[in-house]
Amino acid sequence: MPRRREGVYQENDMKRFFASALLAIAAALVSGMAFGSGVVVPGPLVTPAWLQQHQAEVNVLDVREDTASFTKAPTFTTESGKKTLAGFGGHVPGALLLDFAKVRTSRMIDGREIKWMLPTQADFQALMRSVGVQDGRPTVIVSDGTSAGDLDMAARVYWSMKVYGDNNLAILDGGTAAWLAAGYPVSTDAAKPAAGNWVAKAENRKLFADSTDVAKAAAQGRQLVDARPLPFYIGLERKPIVLAAGHIKGAEDFPPEVRAVKRDGSMRFLSRADYATVFKHLGVNSHKPTITYCNTGHLASGAWFVLHEIMQNPGVAVYDGSMYEWTTEKRPVVGLQ
């Protein structure tokens, strides 16, 4: 058999090397597309400018109660050259639509049906997949942004996803209203999501509390934070589902009125420094282990988001059943009556 020259072997080796390198690069690209975009959110809040820059690399998860407004065109008025949102509608192009009514469900607790609770791991995973949330991508949660309650709605979804192991999350500060105010394109197309593959992991027990946890915390003088408006806290008002007016003994109030501020036509979270000042006035220690609650766990999620995510206090949990579950169990409250 004729002998090949050494140079021929070297040439073939180089070809094999480059072929292997190209295969490795292709595999890495496929892996990146399958397992993640490589983008990490810069913090628990993002601006419209950040979202506009990274729009194609994240799940844009639009959560709202009025789902019909998703395909409704917004209207504006112009006065002295300034354009102002007059009628809310539309969404960030490419957004996935999540009906807030589906985010919470009924659960049986000690033989009692408690409504508006966190769904089970399997049910929440199915919900996220049904709206098209893709695993391995950051998720930016977008509410309407026209009221403080909208921010709490976004916080509830954020908390729920975090309970089930997703940590690459952010809320669009100011929601869709801020996006519109920034002048970015708006869509009225119906949501047509591809099948999602988001994975719910085992629940993080540190992020939520039950009635036993709350009773123990109250008995030990640990910090409880009531996230309802002041009239509900002191017992002047109550929701029909809450069987007794007032608050859990020892709780401090952190009402919605001081959790957000209106700026440029949309509701925004405060800065960390401003929250620190607010907490001093309220007598809330933002560094202590805390359990937040409200009537049904909605507003409590907003207070949790501020304390846990913005103030970076890892020891904060949400009492999901809140005053609804507490009073259904006929536990004591402190109020005017």
C-alpha positions in Angstrom: 0.0 0.0 0.0 1.5 3.4 -0.9 2.4 5.6 2.0 0.7 8.9 2.6 2.9 11.9 3.2 2.9 13.4 6.7 1.4 16.7 5.4 -1.7 14.8 4.2 -2.3 13.5 7.7 -1.9 17.0 9.1 -4.4 18.3 6.6 -6.9 15.7 7.4 -6.5 16.2 11.1 -7.2 19.9 10.7 -10.3 19.2 8.7 -11.6 16.9 11.4 -10.8 19.5 14.1 -12.7 22.2 12.3 -15.6 19.9 11.6 -15.8 19.0 15.3 -15.6 22.6 16.3 -18.4 23.6 14.0 -20.6 20.7 15.4 -19.8 21.9 18.9 -20.8 25.5 18.1 -24.0 24.3 16.4 -24.8 22.1 19.4 -24.3 25.1 21.7 -26.6 27.2 19.7 -29.3 24.6 19.7 -28.8 24.1 23.4 -29.2 27.9 24.0 -32.4 27.9 22.0 -33.8 24.9 23.8 -32.7 25.7 27.3 -32.6 29.4 27.6 -32.1 32.8 26.1 -29.0 33.6 28.2 -30.7 36.9 29.3 -31.0 37.5 33.0 -33.3 40.3 34.3 -31.4 43.1 36.0 -33.6 43.1 39.1 -37.2 42.6 40.3 -38.2 45.6 38.3 -37.5 46.5 34.7 -38.2 49.7 32.7 -40.1 49.9 29.4 -36.7 50.7 27.7 -35.2 47.5 29.1 -38.2 45.4 27.9 -38.2 47.0 24.5 -34.5 46.1 24.1 -34.9 42.5 25.2 -38.5 41.9 24.1 -37.7 39.0 21.8 -35.6 37.2 24.5 -38.2 37.0 27.3 -41.7 35.8 28.1 -43.8 38.9 28.2 -46.6 37.8 30.5 -49.5 40.2 30.5 -51.9 39.7 33.5 -55.2 41.5 33.7 -58.8 41.1 34.9 -60.4 42.7 31.8 -59.1 40.4 29.1 -61.3 42.1 26.5 -59.0 45.2 26.8 -56.1 43.1 25.4 -57.5 43.6 21.9 -58.9 47.0 22.4 -57.1 50.0 21.0 -56.0 52.6 23.6 -57.3 56.2 23.2 -55.4 59.4 23.9 -56.1 63.1 24.4 -53.6 65.8 23.6 -53.5 69.1 25.5 -50.8 71.7 25.1 -48.8 69.2 23.0 -48.9 66.6 25.7 -50.4 63.2 24.9 -52.3 61.5 27.7 -53.9 58.1 27.9 -57.7 58.5 28.0 -58.9 55.0 27.5 -56.8 51.9 28.4 -56.3 49.1 25.9 -53.8 47.1 23.9 -50.6 45.3 24.9 -46.9 44.9 24.4 -46.5 43.2 21.0 -46.0 39.5 21.4 -47.3 39.4 24.9 -48.9 36.3 26.4 -52.4 36.8 27.9 -53.0 35.6 31.5 -56.5 36.0 33.0 -56.0 36.9 36.6 -59.2 35.0 37.5 -57.3 31.8 36.7 -54.2 32.6 38.9 -55.9 31.5 42.1 -58.1 28.6 43.0 -60.1 26.9 45.8 -58.2 24.5 48.1 -59.5 22.2 50.8 -57.7 23.0 54.1 -58.7 21.0 57.2 -62.0 20.1 55.7 -62.9 23.7 54.7 -63.0 25.1 51.2 -60.8 28.2 51.0 -61.0 30.2 47.8 -58.4 32.3 46.0 -55.5 30.2 46.9 -52.3 29.2 45.1 -53.0 26.3 42.7 -51.2 23.0 43.1 -47.9 22.5 41.4 -49.4 20.5 38.5 -52.3 22.9 38.0 -50.1 26.0 38.0 -47.7 24.4 35.6 -50.6 23.6 33.3 -51.9 27.2 33.5 -48.5 28.6 32.6 -48.1 26.2 29.7 -51.6 27.0 28.4 -50.8 30.6 27.9 -47.5 29.9 26.2 -44.8 30.5 28.9 -41.5 29.0 27.8 -39.1 27.4 30.2 -35.5 28.7 30.4 -36.4 32.3 29.4 -36.8 35.2 31.8 -40.4 36.3 32.4 -41.4 39.9 32.6 -44.8 40.3 34.1 -46.9 43.2 32.8 -50.1 44.5 34.4 -52.3 47.3 33.2 -50.4 49.7 35.5 -53.3 52.1 36.0 -53.9 51.4 39.6 -52.0 50.2 42.7 -54.1 47.0 42.5 -52.6 46.3 39.1 -49.1 46.2 40.7 -50.3 43.8 43.4 -51.8 41.6 40.6 -48.4 41.4 38.9 -46.8 40.7 42.3 -49.2 37.8 42.9 -48.1 36.2 39.6 -44.4 36.9 40.4 -44.8 35.3 43.9 -46.6 32.3 42.5 -43.9 31.6 39.9 -41.2 32.1 42.5 -42.9 29.7 44.9 -42.6 27.1 42.1 -38.9 27.7 41.5 -38.6 30.3 38.9 -36.1 33.0 39.9 -35.5 34.8 36.5 -38.5 37.1 36.9 -39.2 40.8 36.8 -42.2 43.1 36.8 -42.5 45.9 34.3 -42.7 49.0 36.5 -45.8 51.0 35.5 -47.1 48.1 33.4 -48.7 48.6 29.9 -49.6 52.2 30.8 -45.9 53.1 31.2 -45.1 51.3 27.9 -47.7 53.4 26.2 -46.4 56.6 27.8 -42.9 55.8 26.6 -44.2 55.8 23.0 -43.4 52.2 22.1 -45.5 50.2 19.7 -48.8 48.7 20.9 -50.6 45.7 19.6 -54.3 44.8 19.6 -53.8 41.3 18.1 -55.4 38.4 19.8 -53.1 36.2 21.8 -52.0 33.2 19.8 -49.4 31.5 21.9 -47.3 28.4 21.0 -47.6 25.6 23.4 -45.6 26.4 26.6 -43.1 24.1 28.3 -42.6 26.0 31.6 -41.8 23.7 34.5 -43.1 24.2 38.0 -40.6 22.8 40.6 -41.3 21.7 44.1 -42.8 24.6 46.1 -40.5 26.8 48.2 -42.1 26.4 51.6 -40.2 29.5 52.9 -42.3 31.8 50.7 -45.7 31.1 52.2 -47.3 30.6 55.6 -50.4 28.9 56.9 -52.6 29.7 59.9 -50.5 27.7 62.3 -47.4 29.7 61.2 -49.3 33.0 61.7 -50.6 32.0 65.1 -47.2 31.0 66.3 -45.7 34.3 64.9 -48.4 36.3 66.7 -47.8 34.5 70.0 -44.0 35.0 69.8 -44.3 38.7 68.8 -42.8 38.2 65.4 -43.6 40.8 62.7 -46.9 40.5 60.9 -47.7 43.0 58.1 -51.3 43.8 57.1 -51.4 44.9 53.5 -55.0 46.2 53.5 -56.2 49.9 53.5 -56.4 51.4 56.9 -60.2 51.2 57.4 -59.9 47.4 57.0 -57.0 47.2 59.4 -58.7 49.1 62.2 -62.0 47.4 61.7 -64.1 50.2 60.2 -64.7 48.1 57.1 -64.6 44.4 56.1 -65.1 42.3 53.1 -68.2 40.0 53.3 -66.0 37.0 53.0 -64.0 38.1 56.1 -66.2 37.1 59.1 -64.8 39.6 61.6 -63.5 43.2 61.2 -60.0 44.2 62.3 -56.6 42.7 62.2 -54.4 40.0 63.6 -53.0 41.0 67.0 -49.6 42.6 66.8 -49.7 43.3 63.0 -48.6 46.6 61.5 -50.3 48.1 58.5 -48.6 48.7 55.2 -51.6 49.9 53.1 -51.7 50.1 49.3 -51.8 53.9 49.4 -48.1 54.1 50.4 -46.9 51.2 48.2 -47.0 52.9 44.9 -47.0 56.4 43.4 -48.5 57.7 40.1 -45.9 59.0 37.7 -46.4 59.9 34.0 -49.8 58.4 34.0 -48.9 55.0 35.4 -48.5 53.5 38.9 -44.9 52.8 39.9 -43.2 51.2 42.8 -41.1 53.5 45.1 -37.4 53.4 45.4 -35.7 51.3 48.1 -34.7 54.5 50.0 -38.3 55.8 49.9 -39.7 52.5 51.2 -37.2 52.6 54.0 -38.6 56.0 55.0 -42.2 54.8 54.7 -41.4 51.8 56.9 -40.0 54.1 59.6 -43.2 56.0 59.7 -45.3 52.8 59.8 -43.2 51.1 62.5 -42.3 48.2 60.1 -38.8 46.7 60.3 -37.9 45.8 56.8 -35.1 43.5 57.9 -37.1 41.2 60.3 -38.7 37.9 59.4 -42.2 38.8 58.3 -45.5 37.3 57.3 -47.7 39.5 55.1 -51.5 39.1 54.8 -54.6 40.9 53.5 -58.2 39.6 52.9 -57.4 36.9 50.3 -53.7 37.0 49.6 -53.8 39.5 46.7 -52.6 42.7 48.4 -50.3 40.6 50.6 -48.4 39.6 47.5 -47.7 43.3 46.8 -46.4 43.9 50.3 -44.3 40.7 50.0 -42.8 41.9 46.8 -41.7 45.2 48.3 -40.2 43.6 51.4 -38.7 40.4 49.9 -37.6 41.6 46.4 -37.1 45.4 46.6 -35.9 45.5 50.2 -34.1 42.2 49.8 -35.4 40.6 53.0 -35.2 36.8 52.4 -37.4 36.1 55.5 -40.7 37.2 54.2 -43.7 34.9 53.5 -47.3 35.3 52.3 -50.2 34.0 54.4 -52.1 32.8 51.4 -55.5 32.3 53.1 -55.2 35.6 54.9 -58.1 37.1 56.9 -60.6 35.0 54.9 -59.1 31.7 56.2 -58.2 33.2 59.6 -61.7 34.3 60.4 -63.3 31.2 58.8 -61.3 29.3 61.4 -62.8 31.7 64.1 -59.3 32.9 65.2 -59.1 36.1 67.2 -58.9 39.6 65.7 -58.3 43.1 67.1 -60.6 45.9 66.0 -63.0 48.6 67.0 -65.8 46.1 67.8 
